Amino acid sequence: MADTHVEFCGVEFKNPLVVGSSELTLNEGNMRACIDAGAGGLVAKTLTDSQVMREQTAYSKWRFLDDSHRISPGRIPHAFSFYGRSGLAEETPEEWIKELSAARRYGWERDCVVVGSIAGTTPEAWAELAGAMEECSVPLIEMNLGCPHPSELEGARTGMVVGQDPAAAAEAVEAVTEVTSIPVIVKLTPQVADMVHVVRGVREAGAAAVTLTNRFMEFAVDVEQARPYIYGWAGVGGPWVKPLTLRWVSKSYAAMPDLPIAGSNGAYGGTDVIEFMMSGATVVEMCSSIMLNGFEHISTVVREVEQFMDRNGYATASELVGIATAAAHTYEEIRALGRERAEIDRELCIDCGICEEHCYYDAIAEQGGEYVILPECRGCGICSCVCPEDAIRVILTGAAGASPDVAR
């Protein structure tokens, strides 16, 4: 059987699945459930000095929306949107230390890494919260610079509000790394213009790793009631966002391959975990799909990762990290590969004409009762996607002297 162990910031995880900081980890009992289900690690609910963010958790609201952004009880699709709002850990630092310390001990006994999470409102508060994590003896600290909800709350100078300000983010990271020897992971908001620039900034400030990314702040409308769901603006994530997240995982890994990345926001099952890792993540945080399917979903995902690795001949999980990014080409490099064109398999083609209807370059035509590809074909690939018989392939003709290849 494949070895799913990975090393992240010098800490060994028995598998790359980490339960993200959320309602799944808001108390000792929930953290125990994550541990018992086989998670390689978990990030505890975020400890904060912000009173308004502690109180916000009491007003939590969540909705699973279908692919039309509607509530469909009992019929939630794979590509759902998780729309909602919550807050951070409700307990005071003193109270939370007891819960977290108990969970950390329980995790240690069962080979699950329990990561602390903090969100301060001033540099001094960040440093003080880091000290509380030292008391818990957690092996890693995640700084929450991505929580979307402070952007809608007066006086909640933390989370995304800090993460969108490179100078404030660097100041917070420096405040934490100056007072602790525990490796610091910085969880970032996706709502920035250039994630790689932000990642580079927090790294220079002392971050040992980054988590990419937290959720977006959005607005979902119930058209039948002419009002927003759950009264107004809220955070949103879910499997649909995965390609957006993978872009920044990939770009950050390509720019700084020696900086460990925890992927977050978009993973549903084992294949998604693999995609995050192939893009450059070493571990992958999950939340919404577990909240939808229950704690047992953790075991399912870990098993799916193991099965994928066995089926495809990967001996260790570390082999997966960054291999898709390493195979990616820039726009300029893609041009140098040469031209592509579509090719019809006459044994499969039923001459239905759908390909011609969807060719916007006038490169498919009917000739003598059969559809053929004309020289004008650019190899865009739309025809191969709409063909009901899978009878069209896009062939890379290559530069001069290059061997043709299939580009699906």
N, C-alpha and C positions, 0 to 999 in steps of 0.2 A: 504493500500500500504506500502511496505517496506520502512524503513527510510535509505536513502543513505548517510546521514551525517557521516563524520569521523573527528576525531581530529588528527592533525599532528603537532608536535612541539608546542602544546598549541594553535594552530590556527584551527578554525573550517572551514571545507570545506563542501559545500552543497551536493557534490558528489565526488567520488574519481578520476574523470577524470581531469587531468591537461594537458594542451597543453604545450609541451616541447619547450625550447628555440630554435628558428629556424626562417625561413622566415615567418612562421605564426605569429610571434610576433616581427617582425623587425621594426614596426612603430605603432603609435597610432591607425591608421585606422584598421590595421590587428588585433590588440589586442581587439579593440571594437567588431570586427566580432566574435572573439572567445568567448567573454563575452556574446554577444547577442545569440549565438548558445547554451548557457547553460553550458559551462565548469565550473567545480567546482573551477578551478584555472588555471593560466598560468604562465609560466616562460618567462620573457622578453628576447629579444635578448641580448647577453652578452656584457656588457660594458667593454672596455679594453683600456689600455694605449699603446698597440702595434699598431704602425702605419701600419705595414705590414699586420696585421690581419684585420684592418679596411679596408684597400685598397682591400684585397682579395675578399670581398663581391661583389665588382663590376665585378669580373670575375667568378661569380657563374655558375656552370654547373651541371645539374641533368639529370639522365636517370633512368627510371623504366625498369628493366630487367625481363623477364619471367623466368620460372623454368629451362630453358636451358641457362640462362644468355644471352638472345638475346633481342633486341628491337622488340616488337610486337605491333605497334600502334593500340590502341583501343581494344586490347585483353590482358589486363594485369591481370594475375592470382592472386588469393588470396595470394599465397606464393611468391610474387615478391621480388626482391632485389632492394633497392633504392641506386643507385650508384652516387656519386657526390662530389662536393667540394664547399665550400663557405668560408665565414669569419665570423667576429663578427660585432657588431654594427658599422655602418659607421660613426656615429656622434661623435663629441668630447663629453667628459663628460658633459660639460655645455649644449650642445644641447640636449643630450639624457635625461638629468634630466627633461627637460620640457616635452618631449614626455611621459616618464615613469610616471611622476607625474600626468599628465592628464589621462592616462590609469588607474592608481591606483584609482583615484577619481571615474572614470566611473565604475570600477569594484566594488568599495565599495558600490556604490548606487544600484548595481544589484547583490550583494551577490556572487561575484567572487573574489577569492584571487589572487592578482597580486604579483608575486615574482620577486625580482630583481636578476640579474645574473652578475657576475664579473669575469674577468680573467686578472691578473696582470703579469708583467714580472720580478718584484723584490718584496721582502717583503714590501718595502716601498710603491710600487705601489698598491699592494693588499690592504694595509691599507687605502690608499687614496681613492681607488675606493669604499671601504666599507663605508667611510665617505660620498661619494656621494649618496649611497643608504639610509643612514640615512636622508639625505635632502629630499628624496622622500617619506619618512615615510612608506616604504614597511614593511610588517610584517615578512618577511623571506628573507634571502639572499642565493642564490645558488652559490657556488664557482665552476667554470668550470675547473676541472682538467682532463677532458676527451676528449675535442675537438681533433680529430685526425690530423687536418691539420697542426698545428705548427711543427709536426715531419718532414714535407716536405718543410718547409720554413726557410730560413736562417734568424736568428735574432728574430724568434718568440718564445721566451723562455716563453711559457705559455701552457695551455691546457695539452694534453697528455704528453708533454715533462716533465712537473712538476709532473703529476700524476703517472708516472712510476718510479719516484725517491722518495722512502718513506721519506727520510730526507728532501728533498725539499718540498714535500707535507705537511709534518708536520710544517715546517717553515712558509709556506704560510698560513696555517690554524691558527697558533698561531698569526701571524701578524694581521689577520682579527679579531679573537675573542678577542684580547686584546683591540681593539679600538671600538667595537660595542657591544651593549646589545641585538641586534637582533639575533634570533636563526640562526645559519649558517648550511646550507646543503652543503655537498661536493659531487659533481658529478664526478664519477670516470671512468677511461678508463677500458675496458675489457681486454686490452692487458698487463696483468700482470700474473705472475706465480701463485700467491696465493692471491685472492681478500680478503679473510677474514683477512689476515695479514695486508693488506693495510687499510681495514676498521677499524681494531682495532687501527692502528697507527693514523689515522686522528681523531678518536674518542678521543684518549688520548690527542691529541693536542687541543681539544675543540669543535669538530664538534657536533652539536645537532642531526644531521641526515645525511644519505647518499642517493645519487641517483645512482642506479645500473641499467644499465651502459650507457655510451656514445657509439658511433659507432666504428667499426673496421676500420683500414686502409688496403685497399686491391688493387687488380689489376684485371680488367676485360677486356677480349680480344674479339675483333671483328675479328673472324677467316676469314671471307670473304674479309676483307680489310687488314688483317695481321698487325693490329695495335690495340692499346688499345682504349677503348671508352673514349670519352672526353679527349683525348690526353695523359692520363697517370694515375698515382696513384690517388686514391680518397678514401673517406670514404664510407663504406657500412653498411647497416642495412636492416631492413624489417622483416616481419612476420616469415621468416624461422629461424631467429636467436633466437626466443623466448626460446626454451629449454636451450640454452647456457646461456642466461641471468637468467632464472629461477634457474639454478643451483646456481649461486652466490647469488641471493636473498635468496634462501632457506638456503644455508650454512651460510650466514651472520646472518640471522634471528635465526637459530639454535644456533649459537655461542653467539649472543648478542640479545636476544628477546626483551630487553627493549630499543633498539636503533631503532628509526623510520626509515623506508626505503621507498623511492620513487622508484617504478619500472620504467624502461625505456628501450627501444630497443627491439621491438618484438610484441607489442600489436597492433592488427588490429581492433577487435570488442569487444563487451561486454563480450563475453566468455573469451577472452584473459585477459581483466581487472580482471575478477574473478580469473583466474589462477595465475596472479601476486599476487593478494591479498591472495589467499590460500597458496601461497609460502612464504609469509611474508611481502609483501608491504602493506602500509596503503593507499597510493595514487599511481596513475599510470600515467606517462607522455606518451603522444602520439604525433607523428609528421608525419611520412611518410604516414600513411593511410589517415590522414586528408588532406595532400597535394595532394594525389591521388584523393580523393572523394569530396573535398571541405569542407568548414566550416560546412555545414549542417550535415556532418558525426558525428560531436560532439553530436548533438541531438540524432542521431540514436544510438550511443554507450551508452549514458546515459540511454536511453529507454531500451536497451537490458539488461543492468545491473539491472534495476528495475524489468524487466520481469523475469529475472533469479531468483532474490531473492524471488519474489512473488511465482513463480512456485515451488521453492524448500523449502519454509517455513522459509527463513531467515528474521528475524524481523529488524535487523540492520546490516549495512555494516561491522561494527567492528567485528561481529561474524565470518566473513570470514578470517580475518587476521591470517595467519600461520597454518590453520587447516590441510592442506595437508602436510606441513613439520612436524607437530606433529605426523602424521600418517606414516611417512617414517621410514624405517629400514636401519641400517647399513648392510654392507655385512655379518658381523659376525652374526648379529641378523637374517638375512634372512636364513642363514644356519640352525639356531636353530629352525626355523619354521617347518622344515621337508621337505620331498620330494614332488615333484609335478609330475603329469603325465597327458598325454592327454587322453581324453575320447570322443569316437565317438557316436553321436546321430544317431542310425540306422534309425529313422523315417525321418531324413533329408538327410542322406548320399546318394549320387548317385553313389558311388564307381567309381569315375572318375580317381582316382590314383594320383591326383596332390599332395596330402599329402605325398605319398611315394617318389615321385620325389624330394621333398624338405626336406626330413628327412635325415640329414647328420650323424645321429647316428645309422642308420639301425634299427630303432625301429618301423617301420610300414611295414607291409607285407600283400600280398593278400593270403587269405586262403579260398578255396571253393567259389571263386567268390566275396568275400567281403574283404574289407581292415580292418585290426585289429591293435590295438596297442600292441606291444610286451613288455615284462618285462624290456627290455633295455631302455625304454622311460625315458628321463630326465626331461620332462616337460618344454622344452625350449620355446615352443609356436609358432614356425615358422609355423607349420601345421595349427594352428588355424587362422593365418593371411592370408594364401593363399587359404584356403578352399572357393570355390565359393558359397557354400550353407550355410555357417556359421554353419556347423554341428559338429564342434570340440570345446570342451572346455578344458581348462587346470585346473585340479583339484588339490588343495592342500590336499594331504593325511594327512599331519600334523605329528608332533612328536608323540611318543607313547601316546595314549589316547586322542590326539587332535581331534577336529571335523574337517571333511573335509570342504573345502571352494572353491569357484570359483575364480581364479585369471585371470582376463582378461587383 
